[in-house]
Amino acid sequence: MTATARDPRALGTPTVDQIRRRFPAMERVHGGRSVAYFDGPGGTQVPREVVTAMAEYLFHHNANTHWNYPTSAETDSAIEQARIAAADFFGAQPNEVAFGQNMTTIAYHVSRAVSPRFARGDTVLVTELDHHANIAPWVRLESERGVKVRWVRMNPEDGTLDWKDLERAIAEGPKLVAIGAASNALGTITDVRAVCAMARAVNALTFVDAVHFAPHGLIDVAEIGCDFLACSAYKFYGPHIGILYTRSALGAELDVPKLSGAPDAMPERLETGTQNHEGIVGAAAAIDFLAGLGDGGTRRQRLSAAFEELGRRSEDLFTQLWEGLGAIPRVRRYGLPPGSPRTPTLSFVVEGISSDDVARALADVGLFVSNGDFYATTVVERLGHAQDGVVRAGAAIYTTHEEVERLISAVKQLAVG
């Protein structure tokens, strides 16, 4: 049975149509066509529950923290409840969860905090497959601390890491390994559990970028065995805010840049200044929204069930997209095929047409895709498209098979006329 022939009842409860009704963005029309959002890898749409929670906080509980009046106490409580929700999302403890502006800012903050542990000539590992948010903060330490940055190669043929090169690099004894759980450009899922185990064997710290992975799979920091892990709520149906897991014992020891008199206990010592309280509330609401799509006795169990069911659905959508685009002349797809460890994100080019022109033409018929290098600059360079970039389409929980077919048909029209 093909992906498009699958019985829609197999998608579980709630159905895709029921999910879509919770997203006001699904009502948008552009150029006379309903908009299909394939730009989820760059940022997903937001359900009503998330916006309602943020508005409720701002209208009725808005205050700064740790003061002796009701709305301040209510803010403290809301942040603590959000830490509990994020801890369930990570499989962590609430005192291991900190919030920040976004994953990029968090990575710079962490790099500054751990840098006193590095001596001139020490090595930090980064990979060619990663978003540069998990590269640039570590590369900066070359000039600031005299640290050496060792790049692990990717295989442009299939969009995976060169595992032998990775093993060699870790065996050389780096001080930190910066690794992505999934590529935001190609969808490749990397076995970060194995990477972290190899890093621990040589006493290296690990920083995992889970931004692209978080909307598609259940994170388990205990199973991964990482020291740090960061993601961004706006990639999983929440507001623009970053979330950081830090192993508690390590976080308590970090030389964190902070103001005199600011909290020194975990996890607040990792949060610089007044936080985005409404964003924190919205992130918790996004986690609860996802948990509400699954069954179970606890939030964590519901999240696990939801991701399992949504993963089956996204595999069907990705298979349809991969096979459909693969049948079009002049279209070149990148990354691993269906059935591989990957997310439902596909980058492609149409030979002879710039990625800008492809994206604009698709937008004209209500198909919103992203194009360029998505800050996965080295990935796109290795694919041979440094100048023009690639087109990226990703399936989200509100994507339908009909929308995928619309995208395939529109790309075919561009490629063959």
N, C-alpha and C positions, 0 to 999 in steps of 0.2 A: 504493500500500500504506500503510495506517495504521501508526502507531507500535506499536500493540498487536499488529499482525499480522506484524511483522518477525521473520524467522527468528532464534531466540535464538543459533544458531551464529555469526551475524554479529557477536556481541559480542566475539569474539576469545578468546584464551587469556591468562590464566585466565578461565573463565566467571564470571558473577555469583555462581552458587552456590558455586563454589570460593573466590571472594573472601569471601563471607559466612562461610564456615567458619573463616576466620582472625580473625573478630571475635566474641569471647564474648558481647558485648552482644546479638547476634542471637538468642541463646537465651532472652532475657527474655520473660516472659509477664505481661500485665497485664489484669485483668478477664476472664481466660479466653481472651484473644487474644494472638497473637504481636505483639510491639511492632514498629511500623514507625517508624523515626527520620527524620522530616522536619525536624528541628531543626539539621541540619548547618550552615546559615549562622551559627548561634550557637556551634557547636562540634561536631566530628565524634566518632564513636566511635573506639576505638583497637584496632589489631590486636595479636595476641599477641606478634609480633616486637618491637614497641616496648616493651611492658612487660617482656619478657624482657631486653632490652638494658639498661633502666634498673635492673632488679633485679640483673643481673650486675655492673653498675658498683658499686652500693651494697653488695653483699655481698662483693665481692672486690677493689675498686680504690678505695674511697672515701677521699679525702684532700683537703687543700688543695693549692694549686699551688706550683711552683717551689721545692720543698725537696729535700733530698738523701737521699731514701729511695725505695724502689721504688714504693709506691702513689702517691706524689706525682708521680713521673715518669710513671706510667701514666695519671694524671689529665691531666697536661699533654698526653700523646699523644692521649688520647681527645678532648680539646677541639680539638686541632689537626686531627684526622681529621674532627671535626664541622664545622670551618670549611671544610675541603675539600669536604665533602658539600654544605654550604649554598652554597658558591661555585658548584658545579655546578648547583645549583637555580636560582641567580640568573643564571648566565652571567657570573660575576665572578671575581675573584682572592681567595684565602683571606685576604689581609691587608686586604680590604675588607669583611669580615664580622664583625660584633659581635653579641653576644647580650645580651638584657635581659629584664626581668620580663614585659613584654607590649608590644604596639605602642603603647598609650596612654602608658605610662611612657617608652618610647623617644622618642615625639614630644615630650613635655615636656622630656626631656633634650636633644634636639637643638635645640629652640627656645631653650633657655637658652644653649646653646653658640654659636649663630649670632647671638644678639641683640646682642652688642657690635658687630656689623657694621652695625647699623641705627641711623639717627639719627632724632630726633624729626621726624615728618612723612613719613617713608618709608612705603611701602605694601606690605602683604602681601595676596596674593589667596587667598581661600578660596571654596568653592562650596556652594550650597544642597543639592547632591546628596550631599555627603560625610557619613560618620560623624563625630560630633563629636570623636572622638579626633584628627582631622586639622583641627579647627577651633578647639577650646578652647585648645590650647597657643599658637596664634598670636594669638587674641583677647586672651589674657592680656598679651601684649606691648603692648597699647594702654595699659594702666595702668602697666606697668613701664618701657616705653621711649618712650612717646608715639607708637608706630607706628599708622598708620591701616590698618584692615582693610577691604578692598573685597570685597564678596560678589558672586559671579557667579551669575546666576539659573538656575534649572532650569525646564524645561517640564513642569508637572504633567500635561499631557495625555498625554505618552508617556514621562515619566521620564528625559528626556535633558537635557544642559546646553544652555542658550541659547548657541549657538556664536558668534553675532555679539557678544553681550555679553561673552563670554570674549575674543574677539579685541580688542575695544575696551579691555577692562581690561588686557590684557597690553601693548597698544600704549602705554598710559599710563606704562609703565616701573616696574613693581613691583620690589621687592628679592627677593621670594620668591613662588613659586606653590605652594600646597598643593593637591594634586589626588588624587582616588581613581581607581584603575584600574578598579574595578567597585563599584557600589552594593550595600551589604549589605542594603538594604531592597527594592530593585527589580530587582537583577541587571543593570542597565545597564552595559555595558562602554564606557568612554570612551577615545578615541584619545589616550593619554597621550604617545605618541611625538610626535604633532603638537604637543601642548601644550608639551612640553619643548623642541622645536625653536623654537617661538615665544618661549619664555622665554629661551633662550640668545641669541636675536637682540637682546634688550634687556638682556643680562647679569644676568638674574634667576636665583637658585637655584631648584631644584625639589625638593619632598618628595612622593614618591608613596606613598600608602596602598594596598598590594597585598594586604591581609588577605583580602578577599572574592574577589579574583581568583586568588590562589595555588592553591586546590584545583582550579581549573578550566582553567587555561591555563599554558603554559610562559612563565616570566618571562625576559626578556633585557634586562638593564640597559644593555648596550652599545647595543642597538638602540633602547631607549627614550631613552637619553641623559639620564637623571636624575642628580641629585647625591646624593639619598638615596632609599631605598626600604625600606619596613618591612612585615613580615607576622608572623603568629602561627602557630606549629606546631600548635596545637590546632584550627585550622581545616582542616588537611590531615592528620589522623589521627595527630597527635603529642600531646605533653604541653603544658601551659600555659606557654609560653615565647615571647618575641618575638625576631625576628631582624632585624638592620639591615644594609643595604648602604650604604656611604658611599664616594664617589669618593675614592680613596686620597690624592691630593694635597690635596684639601680637608680630609679628616679629620685630616691631620697638622698643619693650621694652626688648627683650631678651638680656641676658648677653652673647653675642657671643664672643668666643675666636677669636681675629683677630689682625692684626698688627696695630701699631700706624700709623695714616695717611691713612689707608685703608678706602674706602667709608663707610659711616655710615648710609646712607639712604637705605630703602628697595628697591629692594631685594638684592642689592649687598653686604650689610653687612652680609648676610648669606653665601657668597661665599668666601672661604679662598684661597687667592693667585691667581695666573694666572690660568684661566680655560682652559678646553679642547675646544678651539674655533671650531675646525673642527668637534668635536663630537656634540657640540651645534647646529651647522649648519645641521649636519646629523640627529639629533633628529627632528628638524623642518621639514626636508625633509621627514622623515618617517611619521610624522603627516599629511603632505600634500599628501603623497602617499595613506594613508588610507582614507583621505577625498575625494580623487579622485575616490574612488570606490563607492561613493554615490552621489545622486543628492540633490540640494538645493541652496538657494541664498547666504548662508554664509558658511564659513568653518565649523562652529559648526553644522549647519543643515546637511551638507554633511557627517560629521562624524556620526551624529545620524542615518542617512539613511543607511550608510555603515554598522555600527554595527548591525542594525536591520536585514539587509539582511544576513550578515555573521553569525549572531547568528542562524538564521534558518538553514543555511547550516551546521554549526558545530553540531547542535543538531542531524541532520540526520547522520552525520559521527559518532558521539558518540554512537547513538543508534545501528548502525551497529556493532561498535567495542564491545560494552557492550554485545549485544546478541550473537555475534560470539564467543567471549572468554568464555561466560557463558555456551556455549554448549560443551565445551571441558573438558573431564575428567581431574582431577588433577590440573586444573587452578582455582585459587581463586581470585576473584575481590574484591576491596575495594572501599567504598564510596557509594554515593547516586546513584540510578538508573536514566535512562533518564526521562525527565519531571520534575526533581527536580531542585532547584536552584544550578546550578553547571556549571563548564566550561567543555570543551571536553577533559579532562585529566583523564586518568585512570591508577591506580596502581594495579599491580597483581603479583602473584607468581605462579610458576609451582612447585608443590610438588615434592620433591626429586631432584630438580635441583637448583643450586645456582643462584642468580640473575646475578652474573658475567658471568656464563656459558650461561645463557639465552641471555644476551645482546650480548655476543661474537658470539653465533650461529646465532642470527638474523643479526648482522652486516655482517657476512660472505655471506649472501644472499641479501645485500644491504638495510637492514632495520635498521635504526639508532634509537635506543632507549637509554634512560638513565636508570641507576640503582643505588641503594644505599639508602641514606636517604635524599639527596638533601638539607641538612641543616634544614630539618623539622625533626630534630632528635627525638623530643619527640613524634611526630605522629607515626613514624616508630617503636619506642619502644612500644607504646601503642598497636600497631597492632601485636606485638610479633615477630618482625623481626629485632631486634636491631643488631644482629650479622651479618646477611647476607643482609639485605635491601630488597627492592622490585624493580620490574621493572616498569617503568613509560613510557606511550605512550600518546602523546598529538596531537590533530589535529590542524593544522594551516590553513591559508587562501589558501595555495597551496596544501593541502592534498586532495587526490581523493578517491572515493569509491573503485577504483581498488587497490590503495595502502593499504587501510584498509583490503581488502580481502586478499592481499598478506601477511599482518601481521598475520591475523587470521590463514591462512593456514600454515604459518611457525611455529607458536606457537603450532598448533595442531600436526604438524610433530614431534616437540620436546616432546610433552606431551604423545603421544600415539604411535609414531613411524610409 
